[in-house]
C-alpha cells in the first residue's frame, strides 16, 4: 500500500494532473471516478489506484482484479486527486492516437472542428454531445485546450473513450483535405447570411466552432464553404460555444435520421 506523498508514483500522478507537457511526454492521462474506470477500454489502462477506504468494496475490487493496481492511503489519495471530493478510484490511461484516415473513414462523416477553444468544460461537453448526436470525429487546432486535461476528461463523461480526435495545425490547412473528401464546411458566425436550419447536412459535413470570446478567426471564416447563424431574440449576440455546437450537431442528426 502506498502511504507516502514522496512515493514516485504519487508524484507522477500529480504531474500528470497538472502539466500538459508531462502527459504528452509520457503518453498518459488520468481519469477519476468509477464511471470513468468502468467505461475505460482495458487496453488503454496503465494502472489503477484505489483509496484504502474502498479496498473492502468487493464489487469494485473484482473489477480491478487482473489489472495493475495499487491501494493508496486515503490522505495520500486526496492529494493525488484533481477533484475536491475524490471518488476513491483513479485510472491512468494511455493517450489514444488517431489519424485523419480514422476521422474520415465513413462515407458522409459528420465532424466538429474547434479553433482555439480554451474552456475545458466546453471542450468536454462538445465531446459528450458529439457522441450523443452521432458525430464521427473532432478536430482541434493546436491552440485548443488539451483534451487530456483532467477537467476536459471529467466533462466528457466517458465520451473521450469513444470519440476519435486529432490536433491539426489550423483550420485553413483542412480545406483541401475536406474538399477531396466531399466534406462541406459550415462556420457558426455572427455574419452568417443563412440560419443554421436552412442548410443541408446529410452529406459530408464539418462545423467550425471558434474561441469562446473571439469566435472564429477571419482566416477560418473565409475558408468555410458557408457561414451560418443561430437566430437570437432579445439582446443576446451569441451563445456559449458548447451550446452552439450542440444545436448544430443535433440539427445534423435530425436531418440524417430522416
C-alpha positions as CSV (number, residue, x, y, z in Angstrom):
1,X,0.0,0.0,0.0
2,X,1.2,3.5,-0.8
3,X,1.3,5.6,2.3
4,X,3.7,8.5,1.4
5,X,3.4,11.6,-0.7
6,X,7.0,11.1,-1.5
7,X,6.2,8.0,-3.4
8,X,7.4,8.4,-7.0
9,X,4.1,7.1,-8.4
10,X,2.2,9.7,-6.4
11,X,4.5,12.5,-7.5
12,X,4.0,11.4,-11.1
13,X,0.2,11.3,-10.9
14,X,0.2,14.9,-9.6
15,X,2.5,15.9,-12.5
16,X,0.1,14.2,-15.0
17,X,-2.8,16.1,-13.5
18,X,-1.1,19.4,-13.5
19,X,1.1,19.5,-16.6
20,X,0.3,19.1,-20.3
21,X,4.0,18.6,-21.0
22,X,4.2,15.6,-18.7
23,X,1.1,14.0,-20.2
24,X,2.4,14.4,-23.7
25,X,5.9,13.2,-22.9
26,X,4.6,10.0,-21.2
27,X,1.6,9.5,-23.4
28,X,-0.6,9.1,-20.4
29,X,-3.6,10.9,-18.8
30,X,-5.6,10.5,-15.6
31,X,-9.4,9.8,-15.3
32,X,-11.1,9.9,-11.9
33,X,-14.2,8.1,-10.6
34,X,-16.0,4.8,-11.0
35,X,-17.8,5.6,-14.3
36,X,-14.5,6.6,-16.0
37,X,-12.9,3.4,-14.7
38,X,-15.8,1.1,-15.7
39,X,-16.0,2.5,-19.2
40,X,-12.3,2.7,-19.9
41,X,-11.1,0.4,-22.7
42,X,-9.0,-2.3,-20.9
43,X,-6.1,-2.0,-23.4
44,X,-5.8,1.7,-22.5
45,X,-5.4,1.2,-18.8
46,X,-1.8,1.6,-17.5
47,X,-2.5,1.4,-13.8
48,X,-5.4,1.8,-11.3
49,X,-5.2,3.5,-7.9
50,X,-7.8,2.7,-5.2
51,X,-8.3,4.6,-1.9
52,X,-7.8,2.4,1.2
53,X,-11.4,3.1,2.3
54,X,-12.7,1.4,-0.9
55,X,-10.4,-1.6,-0.7
56,X,-13.1,-3.6,1.1
57,X,-15.6,-2.9,-1.7
58,X,-15.8,-6.5,-3.1
59,X,-17.6,-5.4,-6.3
60,X,-15.1,-2.7,-7.1
61,X,-12.1,-4.9,-6.3
62,X,-13.4,-7.7,-8.6
63,X,-13.4,-5.2,-11.4
64,X,-9.9,-4.1,-10.6
65,X,-8.6,-7.7,-10.2
66,X,-6.4,-8.7,-13.1
67,X,-5.3,-5.1,-13.8
68,X,-2.1,-3.4,-12.5
69,X,-3.4,-1.6,-9.4
70,X,-2.2,0.0,-6.1
71,X,-4.0,0.6,-2.8
72,X,-3.4,4.2,-1.5
73,X,-3.9,5.6,1.9
74,X,-6.9,8.0,1.9
75,X,-4.8,11.0,2.9
76,X,-2.4,10.4,0.1
77,X,-5.2,9.7,-2.4
78,X,-6.8,13.1,-1.7
79,X,-3.5,14.8,-2.7
80,X,-3.3,12.7,-5.9
81,X,-6.8,13.7,-6.9
82,X,-7.7,16.7,-9.1
83,X,-11.2,16.9,-7.5
84,X,-12.4,18.4,-4.2
85,X,-14.3,15.3,-3.4
86,X,-12.4,12.2,-4.7
87,X,-14.5,9.1,-5.5
88,X,-11.7,6.8,-4.4
89,X,-10.6,5.4,-7.7
90,X,-8.2,6.9,-10.2
91,X,-7.2,5.4,-13.6
92,X,-4.0,6.2,-15.5
93,X,-4.6,5.6,-19.2
94,X,-2.6,5.6,-22.4
95,X,-3.4,8.5,-24.6
96,X,-5.1,7.2,-27.8
97,X,-3.7,8.1,-31.2
98,X,-5.8,8.7,-34.3
99,X,-5.1,9.6,-37.9
100,X,-7.0,11.6,-40.4
101,X,-8.0,8.4,-42.0
102,X,-9.7,7.3,-38.8
103,X,-11.6,10.5,-38.7
104,X,-12.7,10.4,-42.3
105,X,-13.3,6.7,-42.8
106,X,-17.1,7.0,-43.1
107,X,-18.8,7.8,-46.4
108,X,-20.5,11.0,-45.2
109,X,-18.8,12.0,-42.0
110,X,-20.2,14.5,-39.5
111,X,-17.3,16.4,-37.9
112,X,-16.6,19.1,-35.4
113,X,-13.6,21.5,-36.0
114,X,-12.7,23.5,-32.9
115,X,-10.5,26.6,-33.3
116,X,-8.6,27.9,-30.2
117,X,-11.3,26.6,-27.8
118,X,-9.9,27.3,-24.3
119,X,-12.5,26.3,-21.8
120,X,-12.2,22.6,-20.6
121,X,-15.9,22.4,-19.8
122,X,-16.8,23.5,-23.3
123,X,-14.4,21.0,-24.9
124,X,-15.6,18.1,-22.8
125,X,-19.3,19.0,-23.4
126,X,-18.7,19.0,-27.1
127,X,-17.2,15.5,-26.9
128,X,-20.1,14.2,-24.9
129,X,-22.8,15.9,-27.0
130,X,-21.0,14.9,-30.2
131,X,-21.2,11.2,-29.2
132,X,-24.9,11.6,-28.5
133,X,-25.5,13.3,-31.8
134,X,-23.6,10.8,-33.9
135,X,-20.5,12.9,-34.7
136,X,-17.7,10.8,-36.3
137,X,-14.7,12.8,-35.0
138,X,-13.4,16.0,-33.6
139,X,-10.5,18.1,-35.0
140,X,-8.9,20.7,-32.8
141,X,-6.3,23.3,-33.7
142,X,-3.1,23.2,-31.7
143,X,-4.1,26.3,-29.8
144,X,-7.1,24.5,-28.2
145,X,-7.2,23.2,-24.7
146,X,-5.5,19.8,-24.1
147,X,-8.1,17.1,-24.4
148,X,-6.3,15.1,-21.7
149,X,-6.7,17.9,-19.2
150,X,-8.4,16.4,-16.2
151,X,-11.2,18.9,-16.4
152,X,-11.9,18.1,-20.0
153,X,-11.8,14.3,-19.3
154,X,-14.4,14.7,-16.5
155,X,-16.6,16.8,-18.7
156,X,-16.6,14.2,-21.5
157,X,-18.3,11.7,-19.0
158,X,-16.6,8.8,-20.8
159,X,-17.1,10.0,-24.4
160,X,-13.4,10.6,-24.8
161,X,-13.0,6.8,-24.9
162,X,-15.2,6.6,-28.0
163,X,-14.8,9.9,-29.9
164,X,-11.8,10.0,-32.3
165,X,-10.0,13.3,-32.1
166,X,-6.9,14.8,-33.8
167,X,-5.0,18.0,-33.4
168,X,-4.3,20.0,-36.6
169,X,-2.1,23.0,-37.4
170,X,-5.1,25.3,-38.2
171,X,-8.5,25.3,-39.8
172,X,-7.2,26.6,-43.2
173,X,-4.9,23.6,-43.6
174,X,-8.0,21.3,-43.6
175,X,-9.6,22.9,-46.6
176,X,-8.1,20.8,-49.4
177,X,-8.5,17.6,-47.4
178,X,-12.1,18.3,-46.8
179,X,-12.7,19.2,-50.5
180,X,-11.1,15.9,-51.6
181,X,-13.4,14.0,-49.2
182,X,-16.5,15.9,-50.4
183,X,-17.0,17.5,-46.9
184,X,-18.7,20.8,-46.8
185,X,-17.7,23.2,-44.0
186,X,-20.1,25.4,-42.1
187,X,-18.9,28.2,-39.9
188,X,-21.0,29.3,-37.0
189,X,-20.6,33.1,-37.4
190,X,-22.4,36.3,-36.4
191,X,-22.3,37.4,-40.1
192,X,-23.9,34.2,-41.4
193,X,-26.5,35.0,-44.0
194,X,-28.4,31.8,-43.5
195,X,-30.0,30.3,-40.5
196,X,-28.4,27.0,-39.4
197,X,-31.6,25.0,-40.0
198,X,-31.9,26.1,-43.6
199,X,-28.9,24.2,-44.8
200,X,-28.4,20.5,-45.8
201,X,-26.1,18.4,-43.5
202,X,-26.9,15.0,-44.9
203,X,-23.7,14.8,-46.9
204,X,-20.2,15.1,-45.5
205,X,-20.3,18.0,-43.0
206,X,-17.9,19.8,-40.8
207,X,-19.0,22.5,-38.3
208,X,-16.4,25.1,-37.4
209,X,-16.6,26.5,-33.8
210,X,-14.4,29.3,-32.7
211,X,-12.9,30.7,-29.5
212,X,-15.3,31.5,-26.6
213,X,-14.5,35.2,-26.6
214,X,-13.4,36.0,-30.1
215,X,-15.2,33.5,-32.3
216,X,-13.6,32.1,-35.4
217,X,-10.5,33.9,-36.9
218,X,-11.1,35.8,-40.1
219,X,-9.0,33.2,-42.0
220,X,-11.0,30.3,-40.7
221,X,-14.3,32.0,-41.5
222,X,-13.1,32.8,-45.0
223,X,-12.1,29.2,-45.5
224,X,-15.6,27.9,-44.8
225,X,-17.9,27.0,-47.6
226,X,-20.9,28.6,-45.8
227,X,-21.4,31.0,-42.9
228,X,-24.5,30.1,-40.8
229,X,-26.0,31.7,-37.7
230,X,-28.4,30.7,-34.9
231,X,-31.3,33.2,-34.6
232,X,-31.3,35.3,-31.4
233,X,-34.1,37.1,-29.6
234,X,-33.6,39.9,-27.2
235,X,-30.2,41.5,-26.9
236,X,-28.2,38.2,-26.9
237,X,-25.5,38.3,-29.6
238,X,-24.1,34.8,-29.3
239,X,-24.3,31.5,-27.4
240,X,-21.8,29.6,-25.3
241,X,-19.6,27.6,-27.7
242,X,-20.7,24.2,-26.5
243,X,-24.4,25.2,-26.6
244,X,-24.0,26.5,-30.2
245,X,-22.1,23.3,-31.2
246,X,-24.8,21.2,-29.7
247,X,-27.6,23.0,-31.6
248,X,-25.7,22.4,-34.9
249,X,-24.8,18.8,-34.2
250,X,-28.4,17.9,-33.3
251,X,-29.8,19.7,-36.4
252,X,-27.5,17.5,-38.5
253,X,-28.6,14.4,-36.5
254,X,-32.2,15.3,-37.1
255,X,-31.7,15.7,-40.8
256,X,-29.8,12.4,-41.1
257,X,-32.5,10.5,-39.2
258,X,-34.9,11.4,-42.0
